[in-house]
Amino acid sequence: MQARARNHGVWHKAAAAAALAATLTLGTQVAAAGAPLASYWSSSWTASPQPLWGGEFVLPTNVPFQFNRQTVRQVARLSVGGSRLRVEVSNEFGTQPLHIDALRIARHQEGSAVVSGTERVLYFGGRSQLVLAPGARAVSDPVDLAVPALSRVAVSMYLPRPTAPSTFHWNANQTAYLADGDLTAAPAMPATAAKLGTRVFLSALLVDRPEPPVAVVTLGDSLTDGNGTTPDTDHRWPDFLAERLSGRGVAVLNAGIAGGRLLRDGMGPSGLARVQRDVLAQPGVRAVIVKLGTNDIGYPGGPFAPHEAQVTAQEMIDGLRQLIALAHAHNVRIIGGTIAPNEGVAAGTPIEAHHSVAKNKVREAVNQWIRKSGEFDGVADFDAVLRDPARPTRMLPAYDAGDHLHPGDVGARAMAQSIDLDALLSEQ
């Protein structure tokens, strides 16, 4: 990853102070008046909320029409550890109040099972029941549960009344379990439990740490969200990056949305629309790695956006410049990720229209600007990492998940390994 010098030494202290003030709303613990802060809340895992789409869209939602008197158990891996936990629930796209009658968290064992003795009831303002207004988020009261970096937890929520999955995350790349009744306290879900590949209402996990938070956010599309990697293994490229940074106490927050775009809404809000929510609002954010553009270029003229005009390289560059300006206005480093090649993309599927000679020229022009403009604070050249040297418009077969668009586990690891950690976290 190439780095460009930037004087961030002065703002870092101010930004850290501002982040600490912001986290007071998340319950940062404060000692007696005049005493130093005793601890800090850090986001350790996130899943970007998406609105539910209708049946007219080319892809299914893969969630039930509604939940009713059912428990959903969802598993997630933390990036940094801590001595206490909080859970964030989102009803951002709901049109009705979200009712949750019971919510628990525990260390994850395997499958749907949790580690005995680690179960904790979650409360919201001292109450075990939550009614969350449309458009709102809620953060639970802290629970004492020590969790190491890179450990997994399971969050179980009981939905007591008919509830549409209005706020969800389409590609969890992690199995969730759904069964009838209040099973939040069950050591494992029954064998008859339905399995989902999505997330519902769960948007973040926070941990209590003794030092101010430092976070890297990965703002991207399906390649960042983990499409093509093995489910239930945490083999997305941000997962591998989290492993590299865990020893430094740096959180890695995955803000990838499959089908996500930079300029326009896709299978979720556009990158420009959600950068404040998913990146700049995170406690202690030091840097963001942007990996967007595949779907801006690929959607038009295909089944995802049949009537859209083809995006131009200049339109993409203008959008990336806005992200750069927003990041720098908030004293956050921003790393530009180049767009991976996709010639031969999944014939006979909705994504085969993502590639054409004309679209590839736009991709190459945007990549050239990312590499050469000097406007980013650094470059993560994912195109150079993933492409086949013998045919640069295609992905290297060893890295290809099989659809010629998404890298598999080996390719995702290579993407994470290519990032210069010192340049990423530099305060200069």
Buried (B, 14 or more C-beta within 10 A) or exposed (E): BBBBEBEBEEBBEEBBEBBBEBBEEBBBEEEEEEEEBEBBBBBBBBBBBBBBBEEEBBBEBEBBEEBEBBBBBBBBBBBBBBBBBBBBBBBBBBEEBBBBBBBBBBBBBEBBBBBEEBBBBBBBEEEBEBBBEBEBBBBBBBBEBBBEBBBBBBBBBBBBEEBBBBBBBBBBBBBBBBBEEBBBBBEBBEEEBEEBBBBBBBBBBBBBBEEBBBBBBBBBBBBBBBBBBBEBEBBBBBBBBBBBBBEEBBBBBBBBBBBBBBBBBBBBBBBBBBBEBBBBBBBBBBBBBBBBBBBBBBBBBBBBBEEEEBBEBEBBBEBBBBBBEBBBEBBBBBBBBBBBBBBBBBEEEEBBBBBBEEBBEBBBBBBEBBBEBEBBBBBBBBBBBBBBEEEBBBBBEEBBBEBBBBBBBBBBBBBBEBBBBEBBBBBE
